[in-house]
Amino acid sequence: MKNNLSSYEEGNIKHPKKKFEKVVRVPPEGYESSNDFFEDVFMDKDMIWMGQNTNHLHGDIIADAMASCAKAKEYCKYPPPEGFSELKQLILDDLGFKNSDVLLTAGATESLYLCMQALLGPQDNVVMSDPGYLIIGNFANRFAGEVRYVPVYNEECGYKLTPELLRENMDENTKMVVLIDPLNPLGSGYTEEEIKEFAEIAIENDIYLLDDVTYKDFARNHYLAADYAPEQTLTIYSFSKIFGMAGVRIGAVVSTSDIIDVLKNAVVNDLGVNIIAQYGAIAGLKSKSEWEDKIKSITFNNQKLIKEVVDEIDGVFLPVYPSEANMMAIDLSGAGISPKDMSNYLLKRKIFTREGEYTSNLFGDNYLRISYSIPEEQIKVFCEEFPKAVEALRK
Ligand SMILES: Cc1ncc(COP(=O)(O)O)c(C=O)c1O
């Protein structure tokens, strides 16, 4: 996708032209905007939340830490602008990094934006996969000359960007490769060998390796690119998934102090990251060993239950199984079902899922994405409703 900033200069004060391209989704019938629709879904307390890869399996440890911070009215003060050093150290310990620096941000999203803004220019191109987390490409597209989406929805490449595909798609203007490991939406993960090879490519060609490890803790095995290319890697860290803290918006980027220094220079959130979220994140990291295995195993078992149901239905399949994340795609193309029809059907049965277009421009018509770090009783509702939905919508 080529960047086109020139049109914004044609606007005027009263009718400014949009400076950046952004996909505007058509709101469902009866709604003026997608936000209004989403707000209704959000407010429905009976809705089963399988549409956002969020985690609904936590006890009270993180919630209590945030509640006591709120009760003590700590939020009346601004936090230290670069975050609590205890939290930054806990993130480094979690990653096992010794000589790195951390920048805390409002979710991994802000980290992704800062990396693109601070490190890319119009002469650069960025390589990432389709399917993938398209917001990353949208951010890159605001600052780089081109984002090269590599189609990976096929068995040959294992439904992920491979080192070979990267070599084929990069050139002398490639400045960054985006790895999402495990991959949203498919759940594909990387082997240690693959990560080493990506690291070698990054070192040889002197390019950034953006390693988005938002879902790392759901994987059976996970390897960090920074262990092999520490000077090229930007590790993107989120508290939204395994920590179950999506709504309080906290995350980080971890890299060398030279790179973090450049990112700090681009920061918007100059008065620091939400203090209540930081208290929750500290409690989450300190207690991780107490809850991590349980959450992982419930999540893994949930995907087995879904697999059993999907395997019984003609025309639908799981492109990646097992998924290394808390989400996966269900391919509906063999049953002739549009993912949008499927998500609308399920929504009426109070199950919120996401159609493929949220995570793919090229293959969005093929699959529905579901996430399953939710209680097993709710998975059972999905397992009952999904086969009925396929039979009702099959063409
Ligand atoms: C790959 C990936 N990176 C980043 C994010 C955003 O994370 P955060 O909620 O920390 O901003 C998501 C959210 O779904 C994601 O899938």
The ligand as an ORCA input file, in Angstrom:
! r2SCAN-3c Opt
* xyz 0 1
  C      -0.745     -8.079     17.777
  C      -1.338     -7.006     18.646
  N      -0.564     -6.008     19.066
  C      -1.045     -5.030     19.844
  C      -2.371     -5.024     20.235
  C      -2.888     -3.900     21.070
  O      -2.562     -4.097     22.408
  P      -2.903     -3.029     23.524
  O      -4.280     -3.336     24.016
  O      -1.857     -3.258     24.580
  O      -2.817     -1.680     22.933
  C      -3.217     -6.048     19.834
  C      -4.629     -6.050     20.237
  O      -5.433     -6.874     19.923
  C      -2.688     -7.073     19.005
  O      -3.446     -8.073     18.572
*
